[in-house]
């Protein structure tokens, strides 16, 4: 096995995979005279909905905005509680704080990156209005179990608005920032949870530089088009018409129905996304090849445990390659990261549990109450996984991982 010197000293963690397809799409938009939310954004929404097997999708400027707007669509606010995992990025929880609701964190199950579903059931109260499971690394959570839990607690549920009333139970809002393209039991991510918020940030499998989208399952008694209009209005200052609608002859007039927010997607972003989506199956297949190669090379390495992406029931989007250095602590893990960096290999940690962060300490959370999440974090390393890395570079990563562990 040989690796070029330049490659050996610079293996980035997750660079964007941009080709002439995306570049030409953006040039077309720039020349069109319409660069903000317009026809490309609407087409991207149609294609996302089709890909996820849902009737509708809304494109916004981030997955964070998608989750926050969903809480607002559901009428969730002060006096309410929303549950999420202690093992996630801040966006899954900060949006609960933004709407004025109480953040409730649940520990992971032992030796798992997913929340403990028994503890989830115990955490649901009369004030609980939504649960935000986290599809870490591209693997979907156990939504059958989550929906079983929320249905078992229907007797506690009290609705805030007509959408909640039509649902009749706690809403399940998937943080699908990592899972666009994943599937579970043959159903695509985006069509399993009640609502799913995807990220198209620069480091994600499919990127629009910044950006995101929300899909949702149809709700009996609620028109999908009405839900779309609520999202659209919330994302454009509470304005009743978007810029594209106002271009129709005699249609300049609009109203502001509430002092809302500004988080729409632009046609420039959507043009990148449409290019990425046209190539997406190939990108997912290459990610699977990389993961399989990592698995082969790490299969007999003592002290390394890998997250399995592909099972009989789950097909991952292959977003992140997580490993654990079994029996090791933070200090050892951090030293391995340093040694890898010295060889030009960028790695990461996903994630620091929220109670370890200052903002959540200040809200009263203590890591001692989330021992399983801490155990998952303390020896976790995320290896580089992207569609620009070569299989030879994967071998180089594993060779240096072995050296770093043994040293």
C-alpha positions in Angstrom: 0.0 0.0 0.0 1.3 3.4 -0.9 0.0 6.8 -0.2 1.1 10.0 -1.8 3.1 12.3 0.6 0.7 15.2 0.2 -2.2 12.9 1.0 -0.4 11.4 4.0 0.0 14.7 5.7 -3.4 16.1 4.9 -6.5 13.9 5.4 -9.3 16.4 6.2 -12.2 15.3 8.3 -15.2 16.3 6.1 -14.5 18.6 3.1 -17.5 19.4 0.8 -17.7 17.4 -2.4 -18.4 20.0 -5.0 -18.3 19.4 -8.8 -19.1 21.2 -12.0 -22.7 20.1 -11.6 -23.2 22.3 -8.5 -21.1 25.1 -9.9 -23.0 25.3 -13.1 -26.3 25.2 -11.2 -25.2 28.2 -9.1 -24.0 30.1 -12.2 -27.4 29.5 -13.8 -29.1 31.0 -10.8 -26.7 34.0 -10.6 -27.4 34.8 -14.2 -31.2 34.3 -13.8 -31.6 37.5 -11.8 -33.4 35.6 -9.0 -31.1 34.5 -6.2 -33.2 34.5 -3.1 -36.1 32.1 -2.3 -37.7 31.3 -5.6 -38.2 28.5 -8.3 -35.1 26.6 -7.4 -36.0 26.4 -3.7 -39.5 25.3 -4.6 -38.1 22.6 -6.9 -35.6 21.4 -4.2 -38.5 21.1 -1.8 -40.5 19.0 -4.3 -37.5 16.7 -4.9 -36.7 16.3 -1.1 -40.4 15.4 -0.5 -40.2 12.9 -3.3 -37.0 11.4 -2.1 -38.3 11.0 1.5 -41.8 9.8 0.4 -43.7 12.6 2.0 -46.3 14.9 0.5 -44.4 18.1 1.4 -41.1 19.6 2.6 -40.0 23.1 3.5 -36.4 24.3 2.9 -34.9 26.6 5.5 -31.5 28.0 6.3 -30.5 25.3 8.8 -31.7 22.2 10.6 -31.7 24.2 13.8 -34.2 26.6 12.3 -36.2 23.6 11.1 -36.5 22.2 14.6 -37.3 25.5 16.2 -40.0 26.4 13.6 -41.5 22.9 14.1 -41.8 23.6 17.8 -43.5 26.8 16.9 -45.8 25.1 14.4 -46.9 22.8 17.2 -47.5 25.8 19.5 -44.9 24.8 22.1 -43.7 27.4 24.5 -43.6 28.6 28.0 -44.9 26.0 30.5 -44.2 23.1 28.2 -41.5 20.4 28.4 -39.6 18.9 25.5 -37.4 15.8 25.9 -34.1 15.1 24.0 -31.0 13.1 24.5 -28.1 14.2 26.7 -25.8 12.8 23.9 -26.2 15.3 21.1 -25.1 18.7 19.7 -26.5 21.8 21.4 -29.0 22.5 18.5 -31.2 19.6 19.7 -31.7 21.3 23.0 -31.1 25.1 22.5 -34.2 25.4 20.3 -36.3 24.2 23.2 -34.9 27.0 25.3 -35.5 29.5 22.4 -39.3 28.8 22.4 -39.4 29.2 26.2 -40.1 25.5 27.0 -38.2 23.4 29.6 -35.4 21.2 28.4 -35.6 17.6 29.7 -32.5 15.5 29.0 -32.5 11.7 29.0 -29.4 9.6 29.4 -28.4 7.1 26.7 -28.9 3.4 27.2 -25.8 1.5 28.5 -23.2 1.1 25.7 -25.5 2.9 23.2 -25.5 6.3 21.5 -29.3 6.3 21.5 -31.4 7.5 24.4 -32.6 5.0 27.0 -36.3 4.4 25.9 -37.3 3.2 29.4 -36.0 6.4 30.9 -37.8 8.3 28.1 -41.1 6.8 29.2 -40.4 7.8 32.8 -39.6 11.4 31.7 -43.0 12.1 30.0 -45.3 14.2 32.1 -48.5 16.2 31.5 -46.3 19.1 30.3 -44.5 17.1 27.7 -45.3 18.2 24.2 -42.5 16.8 22.0 -39.6 14.4 22.0 -36.5 15.1 19.9 -34.6 11.8 19.2 -31.2 12.2 17.6 -30.2 10.1 14.5 -26.5 10.1 15.4 -23.9 9.3 12.6 -26.6 8.5 10.0 -28.4 5.7 11.9 -32.1 6.3 12.7 -33.3 5.8 16.2 -35.8 3.1 17.1 -38.9 4.9 16.1 -41.2 1.9 16.6 -40.1 2.0 20.3 -40.4 5.7 20.6 -43.9 5.8 19.0 -44.9 2.9 21.3 -43.7 5.0 24.3 -45.6 8.1 23.3 -48.8 6.2 22.5 -48.6 4.5 25.9 -48.7 8.0 27.5 -51.6 9.4 25.6 -53.7 9.7 28.8 -51.3 12.4 30.1 -51.3 14.5 26.9 -52.8 18.0 26.8 -52.8 19.8 23.5 -51.9 23.4 22.9 -53.2 23.9 19.3 -55.3 22.2 16.6 -52.3 20.3 15.2 -51.4 18.9 18.6 -55.1 18.1 19.1 -55.3 16.2 15.8 -52.2 14.2 16.7 -53.6 13.4 20.2 -50.2 12.6 21.7 -46.7 13.9 22.2 -45.1 14.8 18.9 -41.9 13.0 17.7 -39.5 15.5 16.0 -36.5 13.7 14.7 -33.2 15.5 14.7 -32.3 14.0 11.3 -29.3 16.3 10.8 -27.2 13.2 10.1 -29.8 10.9 8.5 -30.8 12.2 5.1 -30.8 9.1 2.9 -31.1 6.6 5.7 -33.9 4.1 6.0 -35.5 1.9 8.6 -37.5 -1.2 7.7 -37.8 0.1 4.2 -39.0 3.5 5.1 -37.0 6.6 4.4 -35.8 9.0 7.1 -38.2 11.9 6.9 -41.3 9.6 6.6 -41.0 7.8 9.9 -41.1 10.4 12.7 -43.9 12.9 12.8 -41.5 15.6 11.8 -37.9 15.3 10.7 -35.4 18.1 10.4 -32.4 17.6 8.0 -29.1 19.5 7.9 -27.4 20.5 4.7 -24.4 22.2 6.4 -21.0 22.2 4.7 -19.9 19.0 6.5 -23.0 17.0 5.8 -23.5 14.2 3.2 -25.5 16.6 1.1 -24.7 20.2 1.4 -26.1 23.6 0.4 -23.2 25.4 2.4 -25.7 26.2 5.1 -29.3 25.0 5.0 -31.8 22.4 6.0 -35.3 21.1 5.4 -38.2 19.7 7.3 -40.5 16.8 6.2 -43.6 15.5 8.0 -46.0 12.7 8.0 -49.6 13.7 7.1 -51.8 14.2 10.1 -55.5 13.2 9.9 -57.7 16.3 9.8 -54.8 18.7 9.0 -54.0 19.7 5.4 -50.3 19.3 4.5 -50.6 22.6 2.5 -51.8 24.4 5.7 -48.7 23.1 7.6 -46.5 24.2 4.7 -48.0 27.7 4.8 -47.4 28.0 8.6 -43.7 27.1 8.1 -43.4 29.5 5.2 -45.0 32.4 7.1 -42.9 31.7 10.2 -39.7 31.7 8.1 -40.5 35.0 6.4 -41.2 37.5 9.2 -44.8 36.4 9.4 -45.5 37.7 5.9 -48.4 36.2 4.1 -46.6 36.1 0.7 -43.1 35.2 -0.2 -41.1 37.2 -2.7 -41.9 34.9 -5.6 -45.7 35.2 -5.0 -45.5 39.0 -4.9 -44.0 39.0 -8.5 -47.4 38.0 -10.0 -49.2 40.9 -11.7 -51.1 43.0 -9.1 -49.9 40.9 -6.2 -47.6 43.2 -4.4 -49.8 43.6 -1.3 -49.2 41.4 1.7 -49.9 41.3 5.5 -47.7 40.5 8.5 -49.8 38.2 10.7 -47.3 37.9 13.5 -43.8 39.2 14.3 -42.1 36.1 13.2 -38.6 35.0 12.1 -36.2 35.0 9.1 -34.8 31.7 8.2 -35.6 31.0 4.5 -33.4 29.1 2.0 -32.1 31.0 -1.1 -32.1 29.8 -4.7 -28.3 29.9 -4.6 -28.3 27.3 -1.8 -31.0 25.3 -3.4 -29.1 25.2 -6.7 -26.2 23.5 -4.9 -28.6 21.1 -3.2 -30.2 20.1 -6.4 -26.8 19.3 -7.9 -25.9 17.3 -4.8 -29.2 15.4 -4.8 -28.7 14.4 -8.5 -25.5 12.7 -7.4 -26.6 11.5 -4.0 -27.0 7.8 -4.6 -23.4 7.6 -5.8 -22.2 9.6 -2.8 -24.1 7.2 -0.4 -22.7 4.2 -2.1 -19.1 5.5 -1.8 -19.6 6.2 1.8 -20.8 2.6 2.3 -17.6 1.4 0.6 -15.5 3.5 2.9 -17.3 2.2 6.0 -17.0 -1.4 4.8 -13.2 -0.9 4.3 -12.9 0.6 7.8 -14.8 -2.3 9.2 -12.5 -4.9 7.5 -9.4 -3.2 8.7 -10.6 -2.7 12.3 -12.3 -6.1 12.7 -9.4 -7.7 14.5 -8.0 -4.7 16.3 -8.2 -5.3 20.1 -9.7 -2.4 22.1 -11.5 -0.8 19.2 -15.3 -1.0 19.0 -17.1 0.3 15.9 -20.6 1.6 15.4 -22.4 -0.8 12.9 -24.1 1.2 10.2 -25.9 -1.5 8.2 -28.2 -4.1 9.8 -31.3 -6.1 8.7 -33.6 -3.3 9.7 -31.4 -0.2 9.2 -29.5 1.3 6.3 -27.4 4.3 7.5 -26.7 7.4 5.5 -23.1 6.7 6.5 -22.5 10.2 7.8 -19.9 9.6 10.6 -17.6 6.7 11.5 -17.6 6.4 15.3 -15.3 4.1 17.2 -14.7 3.6 20.9 -11.4 2.8 22.5 -12.8 0.3 25.0 -11.5 0.5 28.5 -9.8 3.8 27.9 -10.5 7.3 29.3 -10.6 10.9 28.0 -6.9 11.5 28.5 -5.9 8.4 26.4 -8.5 9.3 23.7 -7.2 12.9 23.5 -3.6 11.7 23.2 -4.6 9.4 20.3 -6.3 12.3 18.6 -3.1 14.4 19.0 -0.9 11.6 17.6 -3.3 11.2 14.6 -3.1 15.0 13.9 0.7 14.8 14.0 0.4 12.4 11.0 -1.9 14.8 9.1 -5.2 13.0 10.0 -8.1 15.1 11.2 -10.4 13.3 13.7 -13.2 14.6 15.9 -15.4 13.6 18.9 -19.2 13.2 18.6 -20.3 14.5 21.0 -19.5 16.1 24.3 -22.7 15.3 26.3 -24.7 18.5 26.9 -24.2 18.5 30.8 -20.5 18.9 30.3 -21.0 22.3 28.5 -21.1 25.6 30.4 -24.5 26.6 29.0 -26.2 23.5 30.3 -24.3 23.5 33.5 -25.7 26.9 34.0 -29.2 25.5 33.4 -28.7 23.1 36.3 -27.7 19.9 34.4 -25.0 17.7 36.0 -23.1 15.0 34.1 -23.3 12.7 37.2 -27.0 12.2 36.3 -26.0 10.9 32.8 -23.4 8.3 33.4 -24.1 6.2 30.3 -23.7 9.3 28.0 -20.4 10.1 29.7 -19.1 6.6 29.2 -19.9 6.7 25.5 -18.1 10.1 25.2 -15.0 9.5 27.2 -13.4 7.1 24.7 -15.1 8.0 21.4 -13.2 9.1 18.3 -14.7 9.9 14.9 -12.5 9.0 12.0 -12.5 10.9 8.7 -15.4 9.8 6.5 -16.2 11.7 3.3 -16.5 11.2 -0.4 -13.1 12.7 -1.2 -11.1 10.3 0.9 -9.5 7.3 -1.0 -9.6 3.7 0.2 -5.8 3.9 0.4 -6.1 6.9 2.7 -8.5 4.8 4.9 -5.7 2.2 5.2 -3.3 5.0 6.2 -5.8 6.2 8.9 -6.1 2.8 10.4 -2.4 2.1 10.3 -1.8 5.3 12.3 -4.7 4.6 14.6 -3.1 1.3 15.6 0.3 3.0 16.1 -1.3 5.7 18.3 -3.2 3.2 20.4 -0.1 1.0 21.0 2.1 4.0 21.9 
